[in-house]
């Protein structure tokens, strides 16, 4: 995304959070990812009404003269789930400083009255993030203070086994609505897609990990997908039999110039669920300290991705 795209929004957020003014804005560089990927926003979507998708989080990270925009979800009062490439330099593996982040929750428009703007005091990247392959691309951001936003329901291993190819699903995020877009997307967007089978994804979304990823595309219209600006946003689906939608994926990459005729790829939430829940438990037992930027404590025991069939 260009600096013109989010500069006005960034400036208003900076004023709202008493940050130093003068920062320009720039989106994640496409060169940071192996070809043919582009960092993953919603194309072909519609504007979300207030109160919809209440667990969504707008993520902005200010790094010197630049600012990077992503999306995420509230998984616990003090934890935001997002993409790993929204939390570190994928070339060097160096994590971004917590002090650069501002997280907006409780609103489909980050500038709406009543939105909660939070600081970040910890950045936790998924330990099995394979940067060259863009697999395991997930991270948690630790908020300085808990928020009242309801945590999203995360798919379990058993629930994922009930979700089959052809399942309708929903993507949501604040990013570009077309690759050529230059003005900001000020309100959360959502769009429908269809989950595809492992073999199809492996053939059409290489390099693809069947154990750790899922992919989606929307035939026969092929008009929806993800693009630059909402990496870390959720893929949501409803279990057979009904009930509230659950998060089954985290948006991580697309192909070409965000082509909707190529699949959008997501980290499979069930593959990282054990890691997420370890940190949720850790912060439940040890409330977040208001002291700026403490290093987060490690989990009590090492964890690995949940093995998937």
Secondary structure, 3 states (H helix, E strand, C coil): CCHHHHHHHHHHHHHHCCCCCCCCCCCCCHHHCCCCEEECCEECCEECCCCCCCCEEEEEEEECCEEEEEEEEEEECCEEEECHHHCECCCCCCECCHHHEEEEECCCECCCCCCEEEEEEEEEECCCCECCCCECCCEEEEECCCCCCCCCCECCHHHHHCCCCCCEEEEEECCCCCCCCCCCCCECEEEEEEECCHHHHHHHCCCCCCCCEEEEECCCCCCCEECCCCCCCEEEECCCCCCCCEEEEEEEEEECCCCCCCCEEEEEHHHHHHHHHHHHHHHHHCCCCCCCCCCCCCCCCCCCCCCCC
